[in-house]
Amino acid sequence: MIRWLAANNFGDTMGGGLAGPTGLVIILLLVIGTVLLIRNMNARLRRLPERFESAERPDADDKPKDVATED
């Protein structure tokens, strides 16, 4: 009767033994990847000029020659 009370009725306990360490490795890889991506983006943003030169906008009166206008 004591054996029956001490029996393991929860199934195979060794099968899920790697779930914790595997999850930890995956989380660490995601954190490392995120840190590297953030550092790369910061480096790229530092290399940008403070202000971009404004592109000259064509005047509204200047119409392209290949566009037909309906009058």
CHARMM-style PDB file with segment names, atoms N, HN, CA, C and O in Angstrom:
ATOM      1  N   MET     1       0.813  -1.186   0.000  1.00  0.00      PROA
ATOM      2  CA  MET     1       0.000   0.000   0.000  1.00  0.00      PROA
ATOM      3  C   MET     1       0.865   1.262   0.000  1.00  0.00      PROA
ATOM      4  O   MET     1       0.502   2.258  -0.626  1.00  0.00      PROA
ATOM      5  N   ILE     2       1.975   1.229   0.678  1.00  0.00      PROA
ATOM      6  HN  ILE     2       2.270   0.420   1.187  1.00  0.00      PROA
ATOM      7  CA  ILE     2       2.868   2.382   0.701  1.00  0.00      PROA
ATOM      8  C   ILE     2       3.466   2.608  -0.689  1.00  0.00      PROA
ATOM      9  O   ILE     2       3.651   3.756  -1.095  1.00  0.00      PROA
ATOM     10  N   ARG     3       3.768   1.543  -1.421  1.00  0.00      PROA
ATOM     11  HN  ARG     3       3.617   0.611  -1.092  1.00  0.00      PROA
ATOM     12  CA  ARG     3       4.293   1.696  -2.784  1.00  0.00      PROA
ATOM     13  C   ARG     3       3.269   2.396  -3.675  1.00  0.00      PROA
ATOM     14  O   ARG     3       3.640   3.220  -4.512  1.00  0.00      PROA
ATOM     15  N   TRP     4       2.007   2.080  -3.507  1.00  0.00      PROA
ATOM     16  HN  TRP     4       1.706   1.411  -2.828  1.00  0.00      PROA
ATOM     17  CA  TRP     4       0.980   2.684  -4.333  1.00  0.00      PROA
ATOM     18  C   TRP     4       0.861   4.186  -4.048  1.00  0.00      PROA
ATOM     19  O   TRP     4       0.605   4.957  -4.974  1.00  0.00      PROA
ATOM     20  N   LEU     5       1.034   4.613  -2.825  1.00  0.00      PROA
ATOM     21  HN  LEU     5       1.242   3.988  -2.073  1.00  0.00      PROA
ATOM     22  CA  LEU     5       0.966   6.019  -2.471  1.00  0.00      PROA
ATOM     23  C   LEU     5       2.173   6.794  -2.998  1.00  0.00      PROA
ATOM     24  O   LEU     5       2.066   7.973  -3.336  1.00  0.00      PROA
ATOM     25  N   ALA     6       3.319   6.120  -3.065  1.00  0.00      PROA
ATOM     26  HN  ALA     6       3.406   5.163  -2.791  1.00  0.00      PROA
ATOM     27  CA  ALA     6       4.533   6.789  -3.508  1.00  0.00      PROA
ATOM     28  C   ALA     6       4.751   6.677  -5.013  1.00  0.00      PROA
ATOM     29  O   ALA     6       5.779   7.136  -5.510  1.00  0.00      PROA
ATOM     30  N   ALA     7       3.828   6.087  -5.743  1.00  0.00      PROA
ATOM     31  HN  ALA     7       2.993   5.714  -5.339  1.00  0.00      PROA
ATOM     32  CA  ALA     7       3.998   5.897  -7.185  1.00  0.00      PROA
ATOM     33  C   ALA     7       3.923   7.248  -7.902  1.00  0.00      PROA
ATOM     34  O   ALA     7       3.164   8.137  -7.517  1.00  0.00      PROA
ATOM     35  N   ASN     8       4.714   7.368  -8.927  1.00  0.00      PROA
ATOM     36  HN  ASN     8       5.331   6.646  -9.240  1.00  0.00      PROA
ATOM     37  CA  ASN     8       4.743   8.579  -9.745  1.00  0.00      PROA
ATOM     38  C   ASN     8       3.689   8.439 -10.831  1.00  0.00      PROA
ATOM     39  O   ASN     8       3.873   7.657 -11.764  1.00  0.00      PROA
ATOM     40  N   ASN     9       2.609   9.165 -10.736  1.00  0.00      PROA
ATOM     41  HN  ASN     9       2.459   9.800  -9.979  1.00  0.00      PROA
ATOM     42  CA  ASN     9       1.523   9.091 -11.712  1.00  0.00      PROA
ATOM     43  C   ASN     9       1.538  10.276 -12.673  1.00  0.00      PROA
ATOM     44  O   ASN     9       0.536  10.555 -13.331  1.00  0.00      PROA
ATOM     45  N   PHE    10       2.642  10.958 -12.757  1.00  0.00      PROA
ATOM     46  HN  PHE    10       3.457  10.732 -12.223  1.00  0.00      PROA
ATOM     47  CA  PHE    10       2.707  12.155 -13.591  1.00  0.00      PROA
ATOM     48  C   PHE    10       3.357  11.898 -14.940  1.00  0.00      PROA
ATOM     49  O   PHE    10       3.646  12.852 -15.662  1.00  0.00      PROA
ATOM     50  N   GLY    11       3.593  10.675 -15.297  1.00  0.00      PROA
ATOM     51  HN  GLY    11       3.358   9.900 -14.710  1.00  0.00      PROA
ATOM     52  CA  GLY    11       4.183  10.361 -16.590  1.00  0.00      PROA
ATOM     53  C   GLY    11       5.694  10.419 -16.538  1.00  0.00      PROA
ATOM     54  O   GLY    11       6.299  10.395 -15.467  1.00  0.00      PROA
ATOM     55  N   ASP    12       6.289  10.495 -17.709  1.00  0.00      PROA
ATOM     56  HN  ASP    12       5.798  10.515 -18.579  1.00  0.00      PROA
ATOM     57  CA  ASP    12       7.751  10.507 -17.835  1.00  0.00      PROA
ATOM     58  C   ASP    12       8.281  11.866 -17.392  1.00  0.00      PROA
ATOM     59  O   ASP    12       7.999  12.878 -18.033  1.00  0.00      PROA
ATOM     60  N   THR    13       9.032  11.898 -16.323  1.00  0.00      PROA
ATOM     61  HN  THR    13       9.261  11.076 -15.803  1.00  0.00      PROA
ATOM     62  CA  THR    13       9.557  13.171 -15.821  1.00  0.00      PROA
ATOM     63  C   THR    13      10.874  13.545 -16.473  1.00  0.00      PROA
ATOM     64  O   THR    13      11.313  14.689 -16.349  1.00  0.00      PROA
ATOM     65  N   MET    14      11.512  12.622 -17.161  1.00  0.00      PROA
ATOM     66  HN  MET    14      11.155  11.694 -17.263  1.00  0.00      PROA
ATOM     67  CA  MET    14      12.800  12.931 -17.792  1.00  0.00      PROA
ATOM     68  C   MET    14      12.619  13.581 -19.163  1.00  0.00      PROA
ATOM     69  O   MET    14      13.547  14.223 -19.655  1.00  0.00      PROA
ATOM     70  N   GLY    15      11.468  13.435 -19.787  1.00  0.00      PROA
ATOM     71  HN  GLY    15      10.715  12.913 -19.388  1.00  0.00      PROA
ATOM     72  CA  GLY    15      11.255  13.972 -21.135  1.00  0.00      PROA
ATOM     73  C   GLY    15      11.278  15.494 -21.172  1.00  0.00      PROA
ATOM     74  O   GLY    15      11.767  16.074 -22.142  1.00  0.00      PROA
ATOM     75  N   GLY    16      10.771  16.144 -20.156  1.00  0.00      PROA
ATOM     76  HN  GLY    16      10.375  15.673 -19.368  1.00  0.00      PROA
ATOM     77  CA  GLY    16      10.728  17.597 -20.144  1.00  0.00      PROA
ATOM     78  C   GLY    16      11.898  18.221 -19.425  1.00  0.00      PROA
ATOM     79  O   GLY    16      11.867  19.411 -19.111  1.00  0.00      PROA
ATOM     80  N   GLY    17      12.918  17.454 -19.161  1.00  0.00      PROA
ATOM     81  HN  GLY    17      12.943  16.487 -19.416  1.00  0.00      PROA
ATOM     82  CA  GLY    17      14.061  17.954 -18.411  1.00  0.00      PROA
ATOM     83  C   GLY    17      14.885  18.984 -19.153  1.00  0.00      PROA
ATOM     84  O   GLY    17      15.612  19.752 -18.524  1.00  0.00      PROA
ATOM     85  N   LEU    18      14.792  19.023 -20.486  1.00  0.00      PROA
ATOM     86  HN  LEU    18      14.201  18.398 -20.997  1.00  0.00      PROA
ATOM     87  CA  LEU    18      15.570  19.982 -21.262  1.00  0.00      PROA
ATOM     88  C   LEU    18      14.783  21.222 -21.651  1.00  0.00      PROA
ATOM     89  O   LEU    18      15.331  22.127 -22.281  1.00  0.00      PROA
ATOM     90  N   ALA    19      13.510  21.279 -21.285  1.00  0.00      PROA
ATOM     91  HN  ALA    19      13.066  20.544 -20.773  1.00  0.00      PROA
ATOM     92  CA  ALA    19      12.685  22.422 -21.681  1.00  0.00      PROA
ATOM     93  C   ALA    19      13.185  23.712 -21.042  1.00  0.00      PROA
ATOM     94  O   ALA    19      13.228  24.747 -21.706  1.00  0.00      PROA
ATOM     95  N   GLY    20      13.562  23.671 -19.778  1.00  0.00      PROA
ATOM     96  HN  GLY    20      13.527  22.829 -19.239  1.00  0.00      PROA
ATOM     97  CA  GLY    20      14.040  24.868 -19.092  1.00  0.00      PROA
ATOM     98  C   GLY    20      15.337  25.401 -19.668  1.00  0.00      PROA
ATOM     99  O   GLY    20      15.403  26.582 -20.009  1.00  0.00      PROA
ATOM    100  N   PRO    21      16.378  24.576 -19.791  1.00  0.00      PROA
ATOM    101  CA  PRO    21      17.635  25.063 -20.368  1.00  0.00      PROA
ATOM    102  C   PRO    21      17.504  25.483 -21.831  1.00  0.00      PROA
ATOM    103  O   PRO    21      18.138  26.448 -22.259  1.00  0.00      PROA
ATOM    104  N   THR    22      16.690  24.769 -22.594  1.00  0.00      PROA
ATOM    105  HN  THR    22      16.175  23.985 -22.246  1.00  0.00      PROA
ATOM    106  CA  THR    22      16.498  25.137 -24.001  1.00  0.00      PROA
ATOM    107  C   THR    22      15.800  26.491 -24.107  1.00  0.00      PROA
ATOM    108  O   THR    22      16.178  27.325 -24.930  1.00  0.00      PROA
ATOM    109  N   GLY    23      14.792  26.708 -23.282  1.00  0.00      PROA
ATOM    110  HN  GLY    23      14.485  26.031 -22.613  1.00  0.00      PROA
ATOM    111  CA  GLY    23      14.116  28.005 -23.281  1.00  0.00      PROA
ATOM    112  C   GLY    23      15.048  29.130 -22.879  1.00  0.00      PROA
ATOM    113  O   GLY    23      14.988  30.226 -23.435  1.00  0.00      PROA
ATOM    114  N   LEU    24      15.911  28.856 -21.910  1.00  0.00      PROA
ATOM    115  HN  LEU    24      15.960  27.966 -21.458  1.00  0.00      PROA
ATOM    116  CA  LEU    24      16.881  29.861 -21.477  1.00  0.00      PROA
ATOM    117  C   LEU    24      17.840  30.220 -22.607  1.00  0.00      PROA
ATOM    118  O   LEU    24      18.139  31.395 -22.816  1.00  0.00      PROA
ATOM    119  N   VAL    25      18.321  29.219 -23.335  1.00  0.00      PROA
ATOM    120  HN  VAL    25      18.078  28.264 -23.166  1.00  0.00      PROA
ATOM    121  CA  VAL    25      19.240  29.475 -24.459  1.00  0.00      PROA
ATOM    122  C   VAL    25      18.550  30.301 -25.532  1.00  0.00      PROA
ATOM    123  O   VAL    25      19.147  31.225 -26.083  1.00  0.00      PROA
ATOM    124  N   ILE    26      17.298  29.976 -25.833  1.00  0.00      PROA
ATOM    125  HN  ILE    26      16.813  29.225 -25.385  1.00  0.00      PROA
ATOM    126  CA  ILE    26      16.557  30.732 -26.854  1.00  0.00      PROA
ATOM    127  C   ILE    26      16.357  32.173 -26.408  1.00  0.00      PROA
ATOM    128  O   ILE    26      16.535  33.091 -27.208  1.00  0.00      PROA
ATOM    129  N   ILE    27      15.996  32.388 -25.164  1.00  0.00      PROA
ATOM    130  HN  ILE    27      15.851  31.641 -24.514  1.00  0.00      PROA
ATOM    131  CA  ILE    27      15.800  33.747 -24.657  1.00  0.00      PROA
ATOM    132  C   ILE    27      17.108  34.531 -24.688  1.00  0.00      PROA
ATOM    133  O   ILE    27      17.121  35.702 -25.068  1.00  0.00      PROA
ATOM    134  N   LEU    28      18.208  33.892 -24.290  1.00  0.00      PROA
ATOM    135  HN  LEU    28      18.197  32.941 -23.981  1.00  0.00      PROA
ATOM    136  CA  LEU    28      19.510  34.573 -24.321  1.00  0.00      PROA
ATOM    137  C   LEU    28      19.902  34.937 -25.747  1.00  0.00      PROA
ATOM    138  O   LEU    28      20.434  36.023 -25.978  1.00  0.00      PROA
ATOM    139  N   LEU    29      19.649  34.048 -26.708  1.00  0.00      PROA
ATOM    140  HN  LEU    29      19.217  33.166 -26.520  1.00  0.00      PROA
ATOM    141  CA  LEU    29      19.962  34.364 -28.106  1.00  0.00      PROA
ATOM    142  C   LEU    29      19.112  35.531 -28.612  1.00  0.00      PROA
ATOM    143  O   LEU    29      19.606  36.383 -29.350  1.00  0.00      PROA
ATOM    144  N   LEU    30      17.855  35.572 -28.224  1.00  0.00      PROA
ATOM    145  HN  LEU    30      17.453  34.880 -27.624  1.00  0.00      PROA
ATOM    146  CA  LEU    30      17.001  36.690 -28.627  1.00  0.00      PROA
ATOM    147  C   LEU    30      17.469  38.004 -28.010  1.00  0.00      PROA
ATOM    148  O   LEU    30      17.449  39.040 -28.674  1.00  0.00      PROA
ATOM    149  N   VAL    31      17.887  37.971 -26.754  1.00  0.00      PROA
ATOM    150  HN  VAL    31      17.903  37.129 -26.214  1.00  0.00      PROA
ATOM    151  CA  VAL    31      18.382  39.184 -26.087  1.00  0.00      PROA
ATOM    152  C   VAL    31      19.672  39.659 -26.746  1.00  0.00      PROA
ATOM    153  O   VAL    31      19.840  40.853 -26.992  1.00  0.00      PROA
ATOM    154  N   ILE    32      20.579  38.734 -27.032  1.00  0.00      PROA
ATOM    155  HN  ILE    32      20.442  37.764 -26.833  1.00  0.00      PROA
ATOM    156  CA  ILE    32      21.848  39.106 -27.677  1.00  0.00      PROA
ATOM    157  C   ILE    32      21.578  39.685 -29.065  1.00  0.00      PROA
ATOM    158  O   ILE    32      22.182  40.690 -29.441  1.00  0.00      PROA
ATOM    159  N   GLY    33      20.680  39.066 -29.826  1.00  0.00      PROA
ATOM    160  HN  GLY    33      20.189  38.250 -29.521  1.00  0.00      PROA
ATOM    161  CA  GLY    33      20.335  39.584 -31.151  1.00  0.00      PROA
ATOM    162  C   GLY    33      19.724  40.971 -31.080  1.00  0.00      PROA
ATOM    163  O   GLY    33      20.033  41.831 -31.905  1.00  0.00      PROA
ATOM    164  N   THR    34      18.860  41.195 -30.100  1.00  0.00      PROA
ATOM    165  HN  THR    34      18.609  40.497 -29.430  1.00  0.00      PROA
ATOM    166  CA  THR    34      18.231  42.504 -29.948  1.00  0.00      PROA
ATOM    167  C   THR    34      19.259  43.570 -29.585  1.00  0.00      PROA
ATOM    168  O   THR    34      19.212  44.679 -30.116  1.00  0.00      PROA
ATOM    169  N   VAL    35      20.180  43.248 -28.690  1.00  0.00      PROA
ATOM    170  HN  VAL    35      20.218  42.347 -28.259  1.00  0.00      PROA
ATOM    171  CA  VAL    35      21.220  44.205 -28.296  1.00  0.00      PROA
ATOM    172  C   VAL    35      22.098  44.549 -29.501  1.00  0.00      PROA
ATOM    173  O   VAL    35      22.443  45.713 -29.704  1.00  0.00      PROA
ATOM    174  N   LEU    36      22.457  43.549 -30.294  1.00  0.00      PROA
ATOM    175  HN  LEU    36      22.177  42.604 -30.129  1.00  0.00      PROA
ATOM    176  CA  LEU    36      23.293  43.818 -31.468  1.00  0.00      PROA
ATOM    177  C   LEU    36      22.550  44.667 -32.499  1.00  0.00      PROA
ATOM    178  O   LEU    36      23.141  45.553 -33.116  1.00  0.00      PROA
ATOM    179  N   LEU    37      21.261  44.400 -32.685  1.00  0.00      PROA
ATOM    180  HN  LEU    37      20.781  43.680 -32.184  1.00  0.00      PROA
ATOM    181  CA  LEU    37      20.488  45.213 -33.622  1.00  0.00      PROA
ATOM    182  C   LEU    37      20.367  46.660 -33.151  1.00  0.00      PROA
ATOM    183  O   LEU    37      20.454  47.583 -33.961  1.00  0.00      PROA
ATOM    184  N   ILE    38      20.170  46.862 -31.869  1.00  0.00      PROA
ATOM    185  HN  ILE    38      20.099  46.113 -31.211  1.00  0.00      PROA
ATOM    186  CA  ILE    38      20.066  48.228 -31.333  1.00  0.00      PROA
ATOM    187  C   ILE    38      21.392  48.960 -31.497  1.00  0.00      PROA
ATOM    188  O   ILE    38      21.410  50.127 -31.887  1.00  0.00      PROA
ATOM    189  N   ARG    39      22.503  48.287 -31.203  1.00  0.00      PROA
ATOM    190  HN  ARG    39      22.489  47.339 -30.886  1.00  0.00      PROA
ATOM    191  CA  ARG    39      23.813  48.936 -31.364  1.00  0.00      PROA
ATOM    192  C   ARG    39      24.073  49.303 -32.821  1.00  0.00      PROA
ATOM    193  O   ARG    39      24.600  50.378 -33.109  1.00  0.00      PROA
ATOM    194  N   ASN    40      23.703  48.410 -33.742  1.00  0.00      PROA
ATOM    195  HN  ASN    40      23.274  47.537 -33.508  1.00  0.00      PROA
ATOM    196  CA  ASN    40      23.904  48.674 -35.163  1.00  0.00      PROA
ATOM    197  C   ASN    40      23.054  49.864 -35.610  1.00  0.00      PROA
ATOM    198  O   ASN    40      23.531  50.723 -36.352  1.00  0.00      PROA
ATOM    199  N   MET    41      21.812  49.916 -35.166  1.00  0.00      PROA
ATOM    200  HN  MET    41      21.425  49.219 -34.563  1.00  0.00      PROA
ATOM    201  CA  MET    41      20.944  51.027 -35.564  1.00  0.00      PROA
ATOM    202  C   MET    41      21.444  52.350 -34.984  1.00  0.00      PROA
ATOM    203  O   MET    41      21.389  53.375 -35.663  1.00  0.00      PROA
ATOM    204  N   ASN    42      21.924  52.345 -33.758  1.00  0.00      PROA
ATOM    205  HN  ASN    42      21.969  51.512 -33.207  1.00  0.00      PROA
ATOM    206  CA  ASN    42      22.472  53.570 -33.175  1.00  0.00      PROA
ATOM    207  C   ASN    42      23.698  54.045 -33.946  1.00  0.00      PROA
ATOM    208  O   ASN    42      23.868  55.244 -34.164  1.00  0.00      PROA
ATOM    209  N   ALA    43      24.546  53.122 -34.355  1.00  0.00      PROA
ATOM    210  HN  ALA    43      24.409  52.147 -34.178  1.00  0.00      PROA
ATOM    211  CA  ALA    43      25.729  53.508 -35.132  1.00  0.00      PROA
ATOM    212  C   ALA    43      25.318  54.109 -36.471  1.00  0.00      PROA
ATOM    213  O   ALA    43      25.916  55.086 -36.921  1.00  0.00      PROA
ATOM    214  N   ARG    44      24.314  53.539 -37.102  1.00  0.00      PROA
ATOM    215  HN  ARG    44      23.828  52.745 -36.737  1.00  0.00      PROA
ATOM    216  CA  ARG    44      23.856  54.081 -38.386  1.00  0.00      PROA
ATOM    217  C   ARG    44      23.215  55.459 -38.215  1.00  0.00      PROA
ATOM    218  O   ARG    44      23.390  56.337 -39.060  1.00  0.00      PROA
ATOM    219  N   LEU    45      22.474  55.645 -37.125  1.00  0.00      PROA
ATOM    220  HN  LEU    45      22.331  54.932 -36.439  1.00  0.00      PROA
ATOM    221  CA  LEU    45      21.842  56.939 -36.901  1.00  0.00      PROA
ATOM    222  C   LEU    45      22.872  58.020 -36.596  1.00  0.00      PROA
ATOM    223  O   LEU    45      22.675  59.179 -36.962  1.00  0.00      PROA
ATOM    224  N   ARG    46      23.962  57.661 -35.932  1.00  0.00      PROA
ATOM    225  HN  ARG    46      24.121  56.719 -35.634  1.00  0.00      PROA
ATOM    226  CA  ARG    46      25.015  58.649 -35.637  1.00  0.00      PROA
ATOM    227  C   ARG    46      25.713  59.117 -36.907  1.00  0.00      PROA
ATOM    228  O   ARG    46      26.201  60.245 -36.967  1.00  0.00      PROA
ATOM    229  N   ARG    47      25.764  58.259 -37.921  1.00  0.00      PROA
ATOM    230  HN  ARG    47      25.368  57.342 -37.872  1.00  0.00      PROA
ATOM    231  CA  ARG    47      26.447  58.619 -39.165  1.00  0.00      PROA
ATOM    232  C   ARG    47      25.610  59.509 -40.067  1.00  0.00      PROA
ATOM    233  O   ARG    47      26.136  60.079 -41.022  1.00  0.00      PROA
ATOM    234  N   LEU    48      24.314  59.641 -39.786  1.00  0.00      PROA
ATOM    235  HN  LEU    48      23.887  59.178 -39.010  1.00  0.00      PROA
ATOM    236  CA  LEU    48      23.469  60.493 -40.614  1.00  0.00      PROA
ATOM    237  C   LEU    48      23.792  61.957 -40.354  1.00  0.00      PROA
ATOM    238  O   LEU    48      24.178  62.324 -39.244  1.00  0.00      PROA
ATOM    239  N   PRO    49      23.638  62.788 -41.367  1.00  0.00      PROA
ATOM    240  CA  PRO    49      23.852  64.220 -41.134  1.00  0.00      PROA
ATOM    241  C   PRO    49      22.759  64.776 -40.224  1.00  0.00      PROA
ATOM    242  O   PRO    49      21.666  64.218 -40.130  1.00  0.00      PROA
ATOM    243  N   GLU    50      23.079  65.898 -39.548  1.00  0.00      PROA
ATOM    244  HN  GLU    50      23.967  66.351 -39.624  1.00  0.00      PROA
ATOM    245  CA  GLU    50      22.093  66.487 -38.646  1.00  0.00      PROA
ATOM    246  C   GLU    50      20.867  66.957 -39.401  1.00  0.00      PROA
ATOM    247  O   GLU    50      19.735  66.767 -38.953  1.00  0.00      PROA
ATOM    248  N   ARG    51      21.097  67.560 -40.528  1.00  0.00      PROA
ATOM    249  HN  ARG    51      22.016  67.714 -40.891  1.00  0.00      PROA
ATOM    250  CA  ARG    51      19.982  68.026 -41.354  1.00  0.00      PROA
ATOM    251  C   ARG    51      20.254  67.619 -42.790  1.00  0.00      PROA
ATOM    252  O   ARG    51      21.393  67.634 -43.258  1.00  0.00      PROA
ATOM    253  N   PHE    52      19.193  67.258 -43.468  1.00  0.00      PROA
ATOM    254  HN  PHE    52      18.268  67.245 -43.088  1.00  0.00      PROA
ATOM    255  CA  PHE    52      19.299  66.930 -44.882  1.00  0.00      PROA
ATOM    256  C   PHE    52      19.047  68.192 -45.693  1.00  0.00      PROA
ATOM    257  O   PHE    52      18.280  69.066 -45.289  1.00  0.00      PROA
ATOM    258  N   GLU    53      19.699  68.269 -46.832  1.00  0.00      PROA
ATOM    259  HN  GLU    53      20.322  67.559 -47.160  1.00  0.00      PROA
ATOM    260  CA  GLU    53      19.461  69.413 -47.714  1.00  0.00      PROA
ATOM    261  C   GLU    53      18.057  69.288 -48.272  1.00  0.00      PROA
ATOM    262  O   GLU    53      17.631  68.213 -48.693  1.00  0.00      PROA
ATOM    263  N   SER    54      17.348  70.405 -48.269  1.00  0.00      PROA
ATOM    264  HN  SER    54      17.695  71.279 -47.927  1.00  0.00      PROA
ATOM    265  CA  SER    54      15.976  70.348 -48.775  1.00  0.00      PROA
ATOM    266  C   SER    54      16.008  70.227 -50.293  1.00  0.00      PROA
ATOM    267  O   SER    54      16.727  70.951 -50.981  1.00  0.00      PROA
ATOM    268  N   ALA    55      15.225  69.310 -50.781  1.00  0.00      PROA
ATOM    269  HN  ALA    55      14.641  68.722 -50.222  1.00  0.00      PROA
ATOM    270  CA  ALA    55      15.149  69.133 -52.233  1.00  0.00      PROA
ATOM    271  C   ALA    55      14.338  70.283 -52.813  1.00  0.00      PROA
ATOM    272  O   ALA    55      13.320  70.688 -52.252  1.00  0.00      PROA
ATOM    273  N   GLU    56      14.801  70.800 -53.938  1.00  0.00      PROA
ATOM    274  HN  GLU    56      15.627  70.471 -54.394  1.00  0.00      PROA
ATOM    275  CA  GLU    56      14.078  71.904 -54.561  1.00  0.00      PROA
ATOM    276  C   GLU    56      12.789  71.363 -55.160  1.00  0.00      PROA
ATOM    277  O   GLU    56      12.797  70.432 -55.966  1.00  0.00      PROA
ATOM    278  N   ARG    57      11.692  71.963 -54.749  1.00  0.00      PROA
ATOM    279  HN  ARG    57      11.686  72.719 -54.095  1.00  0.00      PROA
ATOM    280  CA  ARG    57      10.405  71.532 -55.257  1.00  0.00      PROA
ATOM    281  C   ARG    57      10.106  72.295 -56.548  1.00  0.00      PROA
ATOM    282  O   ARG    57      10.341  73.500 -56.637  1.00  0.00      PROA
ATOM    283  N   PRO    58       9.595  71.589 -57.527  1.00  0.00      PROA
ATOM    284  CA  PRO    58       9.225  72.323 -58.759  1.00  0.00      PROA
ATOM    285  C   PRO    58       8.031  73.219 -58.475  1.00  0.00      PROA
ATOM    286  O   PRO    58       7.145  72.868 -57.696  1.00  0.00      PROA
ATOM    287  N   ASP    59       8.021  74.366 -59.110  1.00  0.00      PROA
ATOM    288  HN  ASP    59       8.741  74.651 -59.742  1.00  0.00      PROA
ATOM    289  CA  ASP    59       6.910  75.304 -58.920  1.00  0.00      PROA
ATOM    290  C   ASP    59       5.623  74.701 -59.461  1.00  0.00      PROA
ATOM    291  O   ASP    59       5.645  73.846 -60.346  1.00  0.00      PROA
ATOM    292  N   ALA    60       4.517  75.152 -58.921  1.00  0.00      PROA
ATOM    293  HN  ALA    60       4.500  75.846 -58.202  1.00  0.00      PROA
ATOM    294  CA  ALA    60       3.220  74.637 -59.351  1.00  0.00      PROA
ATOM    295  C   ALA    60       2.907  75.047 -60.784  1.00  0.00      PROA
ATOM    296  O   ALA    60       2.132  74.376 -61.466  1.00  0.00      PROA
ATOM    297  N   ASP    61       3.507  76.149 -61.248  1.00  0.00      PROA
ATOM    298  HN  ASP    61       4.136  76.694 -60.694  1.00  0.00      PROA
ATOM    299  CA  ASP    61       3.246  76.619 -62.602  1.00  0.00      PROA
ATOM    300  C   ASP    61       3.957  75.765 -63.635  1.00  0.00      PROA
ATOM    301  O   ASP    61       3.499  75.669 -64.774  1.00  0.00      PROA
ATOM    302  N   ASP    62       5.045  75.156 -63.269  1.00  0.00      PROA
ATOM    303  HN  ASP    62       5.418  75.235 -62.345  1.00  0.00      PROA
ATOM    304  CA  ASP    62       5.796  74.329 -64.207  1.00  0.00      PROA
ATOM    305  C   ASP    62       5.127  72.962 -64.330  1.00  0.00      PROA
ATOM    306  O   ASP    62       5.142  72.163 -63.394  1.00  0.00      PROA
ATOM    307  N   LYS    63       4.542  72.710 -65.494  1.00  0.00      PROA
ATOM    308  HN  LYS    63       4.530  73.359 -66.255  1.00  0.00      PROA
ATOM    309  CA  LYS    63       3.902  71.417 -65.727  1.00  0.00      PROA
ATOM    310  C   LYS    63       4.824  70.577 -66.599  1.00  0.00      PROA
ATOM    311  O   LYS    63       5.489  71.111 -67.487  1.00  0.00      PROA
ATOM    312  N   PRO    64       4.870  69.314 -66.368  1.00  0.00      PROA
ATOM    313  CA  PRO    64       5.680  68.462 -67.243  1.00  0.00      PROA
ATOM    314  C   PRO    64       5.153  68.520 -68.654  1.00  0.00      PROA
ATOM    315  O   PRO    64       3.946  68.640 -68.865  1.00  0.00      PROA
ATOM    316  N   LYS    65       6.047  68.435 -69.629  1.00  0.00      PROA
ATOM    317  HN  LYS    65       7.027  68.338 -69.458  1.00  0.00      PROA
ATOM    318  CA  LYS    65       5.682  68.596 -71.023  1.00  0.00      PROA
ATOM    319  C   LYS    65       4.935  67.378 -71.575  1.00  0.00      PROA
ATOM    320  O   LYS    65       4.179  67.514 -72.537  1.00  0.00      PROA
ATOM    321  N   ASP    66       5.125  66.208 -70.996  1.00  0.00      PROA
ATOM    322  HN  ASP    66       5.739  66.098 -70.214  1.00  0.00      PROA
ATOM    323  CA  ASP    66       4.520  65.007 -71.557  1.00  0.00      PROA
ATOM    324  C   ASP    66       3.108  64.746 -70.995  1.00  0.00      PROA
ATOM    325  O   ASP    66       2.473  63.759 -71.367  1.00  0.00      PROA
ATOM    326  N   VAL    67       2.623  65.608 -70.119  1.00  0.00      PROA
ATOM    327  HN  VAL    67       3.139  66.410 -69.817  1.00  0.00      PROA
ATOM    328  CA  VAL    67       1.292  65.416 -69.554  1.00  0.00      PROA
ATOM    329  C   VAL    67       0.310  66.275 -70.332  1.00  0.00      PROA
ATOM    330  O   VAL    67       0.487  67.485 -70.466  1.00  0.00      PROA
ATOM    331  N   ALA    68      -0.723  65.628 -70.837  1.00  0.00      PROA
ATOM    332  HN  ALA    68      -0.867  64.645 -70.728  1.00  0.00      PROA
ATOM    333  CA  ALA    68      -1.730  66.356 -71.606  1.00  0.00      PROA
ATOM    334  C   ALA    68      -2.686  67.031 -70.629  1.00  0.00      PROA
ATOM    335  O   ALA    68      -3.133  66.428 -69.654  1.00  0.00      PROA
ATOM    336  N   THR    69      -2.988  68.291 -70.914  1.00  0.00      PROA
ATOM    337  HN  THR    69      -2.625  68.781 -71.707  1.00  0.00      PROA
ATOM    338  CA  THR    69      -3.920  69.013 -70.049  1.00  0.00      PROA
ATOM    339  C   THR    69      -5.262  69.149 -70.772  1.00  0.00      PROA
ATOM    340  O   THR    69      -5.315  69.358 -71.984  1.00  0.00      PROA
ATOM    341  N   GLU    70      -6.319  69.028 -70.015  1.00  0.00      PROA
ATOM    342  HN  GLU    70      -6.277  68.859 -69.031  1.00  0.00      PROA
ATOM    343  CA  GLU    70      -7.644  69.205 -70.585  1.00  0.00      PROA
ATOM    344  C   GLU    70      -8.118  70.614 -70.252  1.00  0.00      PROA
ATOM    345  O   GLU    70      -8.227  70.971 -69.079  1.00  0.00      PROA
ATOM    346  N   ASP    71      -8.401  71.419 -71.275  1.00  0.00      PROA
ATOM    347  HN  ASP    71      -8.313  71.129 -72.229  1.00  0.00      PROA
ATOM    348  CA  ASP    71      -8.888  72.796 -71.073  1.00  0.00      PROA
ATOM    349  C   ASP    71     -10.320  72.902 -71.406  1.00  0.00      PROA
ATOM    350  OT1 ASP    71     -10.901  73.981 -71.297  1.00  0.00      PROA
TER     351      ASP     71
END
